[in-house]
């Protein structure tokens, strides 16, 4: 069968899909990955076939908590006017930023020509859903975080139906049904949430949304890289990885705690800290402590098996790779999307510690790291999470289910 993957132009979202794309490829299916021109080289580097369209995505910008406020579970604020305003902002600014109308038009036109049997689309790549509906293909949405969009969408629809008919505005539906040449695209909720949803996060984190989810084992992929030989040497002291995540590496300013403060927290501890920072990020750190090894990039899936702990900001790649290798986590989440929820989940399961930005200090981080390294219960908690992830279907295991969906059968 022919399988079309679509993703927004961020490496984190692409890399989340790569193991499944390769599983389908090695099962004998034709796979194409479509995104904007900005992601073309990254797709090609995965070994998959890229179809770049449109122009490069605008330069990264600083995200603010206001961008994501409407996704926070604060019932007192989830009234109709509040949520209508947030959906209007997202539908008018954020989503078109990721996928301009002209890009959606090109992706749908390609799908008409190539005729995929199945479209698998990143949770923000609504063009994939449009391409599937326009061509009659089955389609599956793939999460890269908690399904807050579906949860908030369900709440919003409940509120919309309570309004007088003449006041029932739906900015997202309007955005997704903007006329495409040669296509009479009528709105349906599957344009927002897919026919099925692939969920690579722990099942216990899943939000109470009435959708059909396909659980998937998280398999890390962080891009092509040469692994330096020292990574596989047995560390003389406990090794700790410190990463700001791939999103920050690509210029998106999502950090709330400076590298300098983090370095102050580990300075003098009897540990080897491997800090994976770009030259620009390292420049902001000031003095580098003697126990910090500064490296530009090391693939986390190679580094973490040698580590006693991971310090990170809560991104799905860092979080998921720590789960895979059973590594205790010290999360200092920046608060965007689901980072706080994931940090608290790890803490609640005894697999790590959650240090909110509002409580951060070098002294607090230093104490938390010491506790993480000294108390063996955190390793036991991380090992339990590792086993739960391993018990989920692998990308290869999911292929027969996707074949049934493409053939029109229920999995």
GUDODO-972677 format. One line per 2 residues: number of its first residue (from 0); for each residue x, y, z of C-alpha. Coordinates in Angstrom, 3 decimals. Example, Ala and Ser with C-alpha at 12.3 -4.5 7.8 and 13.67 -1.06 7.14 Angstrom:
residues 2
0	12.300,-4.500,7.800  13.670,-1.060,7.140 .
This chain:
residues 411
0	0.000,0.000,0.000  0.950,3.646,-0.307 .
2	1.429,5.509,2.973  1.743,9.273,3.175 .
4	3.175,10.884,6.301  2.671,14.617,6.847 .
6	4.307,16.715,9.537  4.847,20.319,10.498 .
8	8.365,21.643,9.925  9.869,20.797,13.294 .
10	12.396,18.014,13.738  10.831,16.845,16.994 .
12	7.565,16.112,15.194  9.308,14.415,12.266 .
14	11.558,12.250,14.431  8.558,11.060,16.422 .
16	7.231,9.465,13.211  10.432,8.000,11.774 .
18	10.434,4.565,13.508  6.856,3.892,12.361 .
20	7.597,5.115,8.835  10.547,2.732,8.619 .
22	8.460,-0.138,10.012  5.981,0.373,7.189 .
24	8.789,0.691,4.641  10.477,-2.537,5.751 .
26	7.092,-4.295,5.625  7.118,-3.595,1.889 .
28	4.928,-0.512,1.680  5.632,2.673,-0.293 .
30	6.274,5.543,2.104  6.494,9.270,1.387 .
32	7.008,12.067,3.912  5.546,15.469,3.088 .
34	6.334,18.737,4.807  7.524,22.230,3.986 .
36	10.805,22.946,2.234  12.359,23.851,5.593 .
38	12.337,20.195,6.690  13.479,18.597,3.434 .
40	17.108,17.926,4.428  16.046,16.458,7.769 .
42	13.643,14.062,6.070  16.246,12.986,3.516 .
44	18.758,12.360,6.317  16.382,9.798,7.854 .
46	16.639,7.691,4.692  12.979,8.224,3.872 .
48	11.681,9.810,0.668  10.860,13.489,1.097 .
50	8.269,15.556,-0.761  9.027,19.193,0.152 .
52	6.478,21.845,-0.707  6.016,25.543,-0.112 .
54	8.732,27.740,1.306  10.745,27.669,4.488 .
56	8.866,28.172,7.739  9.359,31.652,9.236 .
58	12.172,32.032,11.737  11.609,30.463,15.159 .
60	10.297,32.799,17.788  9.961,32.849,21.513 .
62	6.919,30.936,22.651  4.980,32.431,25.516 .
64	2.686,30.806,28.037  -0.114,32.823,26.446 .
66	0.282,30.743,23.296  -0.831,27.650,25.147 .
68	-3.018,28.972,27.952  -6.214,27.596,26.487 .
70	-4.853,24.072,26.839  -4.400,24.281,30.579 .
72	-6.966,22.328,32.619  -8.430,25.267,34.531 .
74	-12.216,24.639,34.655  -13.090,28.113,35.970 .
76	-11.739,29.656,32.758  -13.127,27.174,30.281 .
78	-16.209,29.169,29.409  -17.420,29.636,25.851 .
80	-16.052,33.149,25.299  -12.639,32.230,26.685 .
82	-12.282,29.109,24.561  -13.728,30.747,21.464 .
84	-11.050,33.423,21.733  -8.264,30.894,22.104 .
86	-9.446,28.778,19.178  -9.690,31.966,17.116 .
88	-6.063,32.836,17.914  -4.823,29.348,17.161 .
90	-6.842,29.000,13.971  -5.891,32.462,12.741 .
92	-2.238,32.578,13.803  -0.589,29.459,15.208 .
94	-1.858,26.721,12.896  -1.454,28.775,9.695 .
96	2.079,29.597,10.901  2.922,25.899,10.936 .
98	1.037,25.062,7.739  0.142,27.979,5.477 .
100	-2.886,27.609,3.242  -0.708,27.350,0.120 .
102	1.179,24.400,1.643  -2.083,22.610,2.416 .
104	-3.197,23.196,-1.157  0.014,21.638,-2.528 .
106	-0.165,18.634,-0.195  -3.774,17.913,-1.191 .
108	-2.881,18.246,-4.861  0.002,15.777,-4.466 .
110	-2.277,13.320,-2.679  -4.733,13.496,-5.598 .
112	-1.919,12.501,-7.936  -0.213,9.859,-5.780 .
114	-3.434,8.358,-4.335  -2.284,7.109,-0.907 .
116	-4.129,4.254,0.775  -3.297,5.601,4.227 .
118	-2.298,9.015,5.562  -0.561,9.315,8.939 .
120	-0.433,12.919,10.078  1.275,14.730,12.908 .
122	-1.188,16.139,15.435  -0.662,19.690,14.094 .
124	-0.455,18.749,10.411  -4.107,19.186,9.519 .
126	-3.112,19.146,5.842  -2.726,15.390,6.153 .
128	-6.336,14.985,7.218  -7.485,17.259,4.392 .
130	-5.461,15.235,1.860  -6.969,11.981,3.116 .
132	-10.557,13.245,3.043  -10.056,14.792,-0.405 .
134	-8.808,11.467,-1.825  -10.871,9.001,0.198 .
136	-7.854,7.542,2.006  -7.974,6.208,5.538 .
138	-6.124,8.466,7.946  -4.583,8.272,11.398 .
140	-3.399,11.126,13.589  -0.131,10.669,15.511 .
142	0.424,12.359,18.862  3.712,13.898,19.936 .
144	2.372,14.824,23.366  -0.775,14.632,25.449 .
146	-3.979,14.894,23.433  -4.957,18.266,24.851 .
148	-6.343,19.348,21.498  -8.958,16.584,21.476 .
150	-9.829,17.166,25.121  -10.330,20.888,24.623 .
152	-12.158,20.318,21.346  -14.692,18.076,23.084 .
154	-15.241,20.682,25.801  -15.580,23.452,23.222 .
156	-18.199,21.519,21.226  -20.245,20.957,24.367 .
158	-20.251,24.709,24.960  -20.996,25.563,21.315 .
160	-24.123,23.426,21.367  -25.377,25.401,24.365 .
162	-25.300,28.641,22.358  -28.099,30.014,20.170 .
164	-27.655,28.693,16.630  -26.796,32.130,15.221 .
166	-23.908,32.474,17.713  -22.292,29.089,17.137 .
168	-18.922,30.184,15.803  -16.235,27.582,15.152 .
170	-12.951,29.169,13.977  -11.151,25.835,13.639 .
172	-13.848,24.368,11.406  -13.719,27.497,9.257 .
174	-9.945,27.264,8.915  -10.006,23.573,7.994 .
176	-12.667,23.996,5.324  -11.193,27.019,3.561 .
178	-11.978,26.163,-0.076  -9.299,24.191,-1.896 .
180	-9.292,24.273,-5.713  -11.318,21.387,-7.083 .
182	-12.336,20.184,-3.633  -15.704,20.514,-1.942 .
184	-14.394,19.806,1.540  -17.140,19.617,4.128 .
186	-16.191,19.844,7.768  -16.138,16.721,9.898 .
188	-14.482,16.188,13.264  -12.072,13.685,11.715 .
190	-10.306,16.706,10.177  -9.342,17.632,13.759 .
192	-8.859,14.274,15.472  -8.455,11.729,12.682 .
194	-10.242,8.417,12.254  -7.837,6.840,14.748 .
196	-5.068,8.269,16.912  -1.631,6.735,17.527 .
198	-0.459,7.390,21.076  3.244,6.769,21.861 .
200	3.009,8.117,25.421  2.323,6.064,28.566 .
202	-1.276,4.890,28.678  -1.622,6.245,32.224 .
204	-1.063,9.753,30.830  -3.898,9.509,28.327 .
206	-6.590,12.139,28.787  -10.260,11.105,29.155 .
208	-11.297,11.640,25.537  -13.776,9.402,23.717 .
210	-11.636,8.497,20.701  -10.121,5.305,19.312 .
212	-6.471,5.250,20.322  -3.783,2.914,19.028 .
214	-1.085,2.487,21.709  2.488,2.492,20.443 .
216	5.769,1.813,22.186  7.957,4.892,22.195 .
218	11.085,4.236,20.103  13.705,6.990,20.197 .
220	15.135,8.574,17.081  17.106,11.810,17.312 .
222	18.554,12.155,13.835  21.737,10.926,12.177 .
224	24.878,11.369,14.244  28.289,9.851,14.860 .
226	28.656,8.588,18.408  32.011,9.490,20.031 .
228	33.864,6.455,21.474  33.989,7.873,25.017 .
230	30.216,7.456,25.306  30.665,3.706,25.692 .
232	33.459,3.922,28.253  32.397,2.984,31.772 .
234	32.076,6.326,33.642  34.365,6.705,36.662 .
236	31.695,8.777,38.386  27.923,8.846,38.011 .
238	27.189,10.311,34.590  24.388,12.869,34.269 .
240	23.025,14.118,30.949  21.835,17.722,30.735 .
242	19.885,18.661,27.631  17.696,21.607,26.654 .
244	15.950,19.532,24.000  15.776,19.539,20.228 .
246	13.265,22.386,20.001  15.654,24.726,21.798 .
248	18.564,23.517,19.626  16.691,24.674,16.540 .
250	16.342,28.205,17.831  12.949,28.118,19.521 .
252	13.344,30.042,22.741  11.391,27.947,25.241 .
254	13.843,28.033,28.137  12.900,29.595,31.457 .
256	16.068,28.598,33.355  19.508,29.661,32.140 .
258	22.354,27.274,31.428  24.501,29.339,33.765 .
260	22.135,28.603,36.662  22.118,24.901,35.842 .
262	25.902,24.780,35.677  26.059,26.491,39.075 .
264	23.822,23.721,40.441  26.169,20.899,39.382 .
266	29.469,22.698,39.969  31.651,20.697,42.361 .
268	29.414,17.618,42.611  31.118,14.235,42.289 .
270	29.477,13.533,38.938  30.318,13.734,35.245 .
272	27.810,16.028,33.563  27.464,15.669,29.804 .
274	25.818,18.867,28.565  24.586,18.670,24.971 .
276	24.531,22.309,23.888  24.925,24.220,20.663 .
278	27.737,26.754,20.408  25.205,29.543,20.959 .
280	23.751,27.869,24.038  27.218,27.178,25.450 .
282	28.210,30.811,24.935  25.447,31.887,27.306 .
284	26.698,29.577,30.043  29.703,31.611,31.107 .
286	32.224,29.503,33.024  32.021,25.766,32.409 .
288	32.614,23.761,35.637  35.426,21.209,35.666 .
290	32.986,18.306,36.002  31.001,19.303,32.886 .
292	31.798,17.775,29.496  30.454,20.174,26.871 .
294	29.432,18.519,23.586  27.471,19.814,20.647 .
296	25.373,16.726,20.074  25.270,13.098,21.142 .
298	22.240,10.947,20.282  20.316,10.423,23.506 .
300	19.570,6.799,22.686  23.335,6.133,22.811 .
302	24.163,8.372,25.771  21.369,7.628,28.245 .
304	22.160,3.925,28.802  25.415,5.100,30.424 .
306	23.721,7.732,32.611  22.558,7.702,36.215 .
308	20.166,10.622,35.641  18.771,12.986,33.015 .
310	18.128,16.706,33.538  15.756,18.187,30.963 .
312	12.907,20.629,30.292  10.148,18.083,29.702 .
314	10.168,17.561,25.933  8.741,14.317,24.561 .
316	12.048,13.159,23.047  13.979,13.495,26.299 .
318	11.098,12.151,28.401  10.486,9.184,26.099 .
320	14.134,8.195,25.703  14.566,8.192,29.489 .
322	11.547,5.866,29.724  13.052,3.513,27.148 .
324	16.338,3.213,29.060  14.978,3.309,32.590 .
326	16.843,6.473,33.570  15.663,8.617,36.519 .
328	14.617,12.113,35.442  15.007,15.547,36.970 .
330	12.494,17.658,35.067  12.548,21.443,35.090 .
332	9.604,21.890,32.694  9.238,25.124,30.756 .
334	5.454,24.786,31.049  4.490,24.696,27.373 .
336	2.018,22.128,26.111  2.287,19.027,28.340 .
338	5.760,19.367,29.859  4.472,19.976,33.376 .
340	2.078,17.020,33.177  4.842,14.667,32.072 .
342	7.188,15.909,34.798  4.541,15.344,37.457 .
344	3.757,11.884,36.074  7.388,10.828,36.440 .
346	7.482,12.211,39.973  4.207,10.520,40.942 .
348	5.543,7.181,39.690  8.704,7.525,41.746 .
350	10.871,7.613,38.613  12.228,11.120,39.094 .
352	11.693,14.581,40.518  9.741,17.595,39.273 .
354	11.317,20.984,39.957  8.907,23.726,38.799 .
356	10.474,26.859,37.352  8.738,28.897,40.055 .
358	10.690,26.947,42.697  13.977,26.766,40.825 .
360	17.285,27.825,42.288  20.755,26.412,41.816 .
362	20.588,25.147,45.392  17.205,23.456,44.839 .
364	18.412,21.725,41.676  21.608,20.638,43.387 .
366	19.653,19.074,46.247  17.208,17.366,43.883 .
368	20.014,15.860,41.811  21.785,14.565,44.909 .
370	18.573,12.942,46.077  17.976,11.402,42.666 .
372	21.461,9.857,42.629  21.550,8.720,46.250 .
374	18.117,7.088,46.516  17.928,3.763,44.597 .
376	14.126,3.861,44.608  14.198,6.313,41.696 .
378	16.054,3.817,39.515  13.478,1.182,40.503 .
380	10.650,3.532,39.531  12.302,4.310,36.201 .
382	12.777,0.589,35.526  9.058,0.025,36.116 .
384	8.190,2.714,33.550  10.684,1.139,31.150 .
386	8.901,-2.214,31.435  5.496,-0.610,30.807 .
388	6.750,1.098,27.649  8.352,-2.153,26.452 .
390	5.034,-3.981,26.876  3.272,-1.741,24.333 .
392	3.121,-2.691,20.628  6.272,-1.803,18.698 .
394	6.110,0.075,15.385  6.477,-3.287,13.628 .
396	3.616,-4.725,15.700  1.363,-1.827,14.673 .
398	1.830,-2.359,10.930  -0.852,-5.108,10.556 .
400	-3.361,-2.870,12.371  -2.613,-0.008,9.998 .
402	-2.953,-2.362,7.023  -6.447,-3.300,8.216 .
404	-7.394,0.351,8.645  -6.186,1.149,5.120 .
406	-8.211,-1.780,3.781  -11.343,-0.424,5.420 .
408	-11.504,-2.971,8.239  -11.652,-2.208,11.935 .
410	-8.417,-3.073,13.776 .
